[in-house]
């Protein structure tokens, strides 16, 4: 995969993840900009929670060799 293809795909995924987090935060009416759930429960941990999601979002630049 070329660098530009990797970047394009990565940014599409990042945008989808961010949009999903924004939608759920608004839906749940919580005072934070992003929220995610796993099996209908909010998690903060590294596996399925906010920490893991934020970590993966930050990895985009290293995966695409920016």
N, CA and C atoms as an extended XYZ file, in Angstrom:
198
Properties=species:S:1:pos:R:3:atomname:S:1:resname:S:1:resid:I:1 pbc="F F F"
N         0.854       -1.172        0.000 N   UNK     1
C         0.000        0.000        0.000 CA  UNK     1
C         0.899        1.233        0.000 C   UNK     1
N         0.589        2.174       -0.845 N   UNK     2
C         1.387        3.398       -0.899 CA  UNK     2
C         1.104        4.264        0.329 C   UNK     2
N         2.005        5.199        0.561 N   UNK     3
C         1.834        6.101        1.706 CA  UNK     3
C         0.550        6.908        1.582 C   UNK     3
N         0.247        7.385        0.385 N   UNK     4
C        -0.979        8.189        0.227 CA  UNK     4
C        -2.236        7.343        0.431 C   UNK     4
N        -2.214        6.095       -0.030 N   UNK     5
C        -3.354        5.201        0.207 CA  UNK     5
C        -3.506        4.914        1.693 C   UNK     5
N        -2.381        4.678        2.359 N   UNK     6
C        -2.406        4.415        3.801 CA  UNK     6
C        -2.969        5.616        4.551 C   UNK     6
N        -2.499        6.797        4.195 N   UNK     7
C        -2.995        8.012        4.845 CA  UNK     7
C        -4.483        8.205        4.608 C   UNK     7
N        -4.921        8.017        3.380 N   UNK     8
C        -6.334        8.189        3.049 CA  UNK     8
C        -7.199        7.227        3.852 C   UNK     8
N        -6.835        5.961        3.851 N   UNK     9
C        -7.598        4.966        4.599 CA  UNK     9
C        -7.555        5.254        6.097 C   UNK     9
N        -6.375        5.602        6.598 N   UNK    10
C        -6.231        5.888        8.029 CA  UNK    10
C        -7.092        7.065        8.451 C   UNK    10
N        -7.098        8.121        7.661 N   UNK    11
C        -7.897        9.284        8.013 CA  UNK    11
C        -9.390        8.980        7.940 C   UNK    11
N        -9.800        8.128        7.020 N   UNK    12
C       -11.204        7.717        6.967 CA  UNK    12
C       -11.591        6.962        8.237 C   UNK    12
N       -10.715        6.067        8.678 N   UNK    13
C       -10.987        5.302        9.901 CA  UNK    13
C       -11.009        6.230       11.107 C   UNK    13
N       -10.017        7.110       11.208 N   UNK    14
C        -9.958        8.050       12.333 CA  UNK    14
C       -11.213        8.914       12.361 C   UNK    14
N       -11.616        9.434       11.223 N   UNK    15
C       -12.827       10.263       11.177 CA  UNK    15
C       -14.061        9.480       11.607 C   UNK    15
N       -14.174        8.232       11.176 N   UNK    16
C       -15.320        7.407       11.571 CA  UNK    16
C       -15.319        7.153       13.074 C   UNK    16
N       -14.149        6.888       13.646 N   UNK    17
C       -14.047        6.635       15.088 CA  UNK    17
C       -14.398        7.892       15.875 C   UNK    17
N       -13.879        9.031       15.443 N   UNK    18
C       -14.184       10.285       16.138 CA  UNK    18
C       -15.665       10.636       16.029 C   UNK    18
N       -16.222       10.485       14.845 N   UNK    19
C       -17.650       10.779       14.656 CA  UNK    19
C       -18.514        9.871       15.524 C   UNK    19
N       -18.161        8.610       15.593 N   UNK    20
C       -18.899        7.663       16.427 CA  UNK    20
C       -18.846        8.076       17.898 C   UNK    20
N       -17.667        8.482       18.357 N   UNK    21
C       -17.522        8.928       19.744 CA  UNK    21
C       -18.325       10.177       20.047 C   UNK    21
N       -18.357       11.098       19.093 N   UNK    22
C       -19.141       12.324       19.275 CA  UNK    22
C       -20.637       12.018       19.337 C   UNK    22
N       -21.083       11.152       18.460 N   UNK    23
C       -22.506       10.796       18.419 CA  UNK    23
C       -22.942       10.153       19.730 C   UNK    23
N       -22.147        9.216       20.239 N   UNK    24
C       -22.531        8.554       21.488 CA  UNK    24
C       -22.494        9.520       22.668 C   UNK    24
N       -21.515       10.411       22.711 N   UNK    25
C       -21.456       11.392       23.802 CA  UNK    25
C       -22.705       12.271       23.799 C   UNK    25
N       -23.129       12.713       22.623 N   UNK    26
C       -24.357       13.520       22.533 CA  UNK    26
C       -25.579       12.695       22.912 C   UNK    26
N       -25.625       11.462       22.423 N   UNK    27
C       -26.772       10.588       22.700 CA  UNK    27
C       -26.927       10.332       24.196 C   UNK    27
N       -25.815       10.118       24.879 N   UNK    28
C       -25.839        9.842       26.322 CA  UNK    28
C       -25.890       11.116       27.164 C   UNK    28
N       -25.775       12.273       26.492 N   UNK    29
C       -25.817       13.580       27.164 CA  UNK    29
C       -24.789       13.669       28.285 C   UNK    29
N       -23.565       13.271       27.956 N   UNK    30
C       -22.480       13.364       28.933 CA  UNK    30
C       -21.580       14.541       28.565 C   UNK    30
N       -20.963       15.171       29.564 N   UNK    31
C       -20.219       16.411       29.320 CA  UNK    31
C       -18.783       16.200       28.835 C   UNK    31
N       -18.543       15.178       28.050 N   UNK    32
C       -17.225       15.000       27.446 CA  UNK    32
C       -17.424       14.871       25.939 C   UNK    32
N       -16.410       15.239       25.152 N   UNK    33
C       -16.610       15.271       23.704 CA  UNK    33
C       -16.712       13.908       23.022 C   UNK    33
N       -16.123       12.869       23.608 N   UNK    34
C       -16.138       11.542       22.993 CA  UNK    34
C       -16.486       10.478       24.024 C   UNK    34
N       -17.277        9.482       23.601 N   UNK    35
C       -17.563        8.339       24.470 CA  UNK    35
C       -17.764        7.117       23.592 C   UNK    35
N       -17.302        5.993       24.113 N   UNK    36
C       -17.437        4.718       23.409 CA  UNK    36
C       -17.946        3.680       24.392 C   UNK    36
N       -18.634        2.685       23.867 N   UNK    37
C       -19.153        1.602       24.707 CA  UNK    37
C       -18.739        0.262       24.126 C   UNK    37
N       -18.667       -0.720       25.003 N   UNK    38
C       -18.419       -2.101       24.611 CA  UNK    38
C       -19.478       -2.929       25.308 C   UNK    38
N       -20.297       -3.620       24.563 N   UNK    39
C       -21.417       -4.393       25.111 CA  UNK    39
C       -22.308       -3.512       25.988 C   UNK    39
N       -22.606       -2.323       25.469 N   UNK    40
C       -23.505       -1.363       26.123 CA  UNK    40
C       -22.998       -0.839       27.455 C   UNK    40
N       -21.693       -0.867       27.673 N   UNK    41
C       -21.102       -0.308       28.893 CA  UNK    41
C       -19.919        0.577       28.519 C   UNK    41
N       -19.792        1.688       29.226 N   UNK    42
C       -18.655        2.582       29.011 CA  UNK    42
C       -17.433        2.018       29.728 C   UNK    42
N       -16.329        1.958       29.010 N   UNK    43
C       -15.081        1.461       29.587 CA  UNK    43
C       -13.998        2.512       29.416 C   UNK    43
N       -13.056        2.534       30.335 N   UNK    44
C       -11.916        3.438       30.242 CA  UNK    44
C       -10.629        2.698       29.912 C   UNK    44
N       -10.625        1.395       30.005 N   UNK    45
C        -9.406        0.594       29.918 CA  UNK    45
C        -8.766        0.505       28.547 C   UNK    45
N        -7.619       -0.168       28.531 N   UNK    46
C        -6.789       -0.262       27.328 CA  UNK    46
C        -7.350       -1.222       26.285 C   UNK    46
N        -8.145       -2.191       26.675 N   UNK    47
C        -8.625       -3.182       25.710 CA  UNK    47
C        -9.791       -2.657       24.870 C   UNK    47
N       -10.865       -2.243       25.503 N   UNK    48
C       -12.064       -1.823       24.775 CA  UNK    48
C       -12.517       -0.424       25.162 C   UNK    48
N       -11.735        0.279       25.933 N   UNK    49
C       -12.180        1.559       26.457 CA  UNK    49
C       -11.525        2.762       25.816 C   UNK    49
N       -11.758        3.907       26.433 N   UNK    50
C       -11.233        5.167       25.919 CA  UNK    50
C        -9.725        5.135       25.759 C   UNK    50
N        -9.018        4.586       26.731 N   UNK    51
C        -7.551        4.560       26.664 CA  UNK    51
C        -7.074        3.790       25.438 C   UNK    51
N        -7.661        2.654       25.182 N   UNK    52
C        -7.273        1.854       24.024 CA  UNK    52
C        -7.610        2.526       22.706 C   UNK    52
N        -8.766        3.144       22.643 N   UNK    53
C        -9.175        3.831       21.417 CA  UNK    53
C        -8.272        5.024       21.152 C   UNK    53
N        -8.003        5.823       22.179 N   UNK    54
C        -7.124        6.979       21.994 CA  UNK    54
C        -5.716        6.542       21.607 C   UNK    54
N        -5.231        5.468       22.216 N   UNK    55
C        -3.906        4.948       21.880 CA  UNK    55
C        -3.848        4.569       20.395 C   UNK    55
N        -4.849        3.859       19.921 N   UNK    56
C        -4.861        3.439       18.517 CA  UNK    56
C        -4.961        4.643       17.573 C   UNK    56
N        -5.731        5.645       17.943 N   UNK    57
C        -5.819        6.838       17.107 CA  UNK    57
C        -4.463        7.530       16.995 C   UNK    57
N        -3.709        7.535       18.078 N   UNK    58
C        -2.394        8.173       18.066 CA  UNK    58
C        -1.362        7.383       17.269 C   UNK    58
N        -1.637        6.137       16.968 N   UNK    59
C        -0.689        5.298       16.229 CA  UNK    59
C        -0.738        5.514       14.720 C   UNK    59
N        -1.698        6.249       14.231 N   UNK    60
C        -1.852        6.424       12.784 CA  UNK    60
C        -0.573        6.962       12.152 C   UNK    60
N         0.048        7.932       12.769 N   UNK    61
C         1.249        8.516       12.167 CA  UNK    61
C         2.397        7.517       12.086 C   UNK    61
N         2.545        6.648       13.061 N   UNK    62
C         3.643        5.681       13.009 CA  UNK    62
C         3.360        4.563       12.009 C   UNK    62
N         2.112        4.163       11.873 N   UNK    63
C         1.754        3.106       10.923 CA  UNK    63
C         1.972        3.578        9.487 C   UNK    63
N         1.635        4.815        9.222 N   UNK    64
C         1.761        5.347        7.863 CA  UNK    64
C         3.114        5.995        7.613 C   UNK    64
N         4.010        5.916        8.544 N   UNK    65
C         5.360        6.471        8.417 CA  UNK    65
C         5.335        7.938        8.022 C   UNK    65
N         4.572        8.718        8.764 N   UNK    66
C         4.473       10.159        8.491 CA  UNK    66
C         5.712       10.834        9.038 C   UNK    66
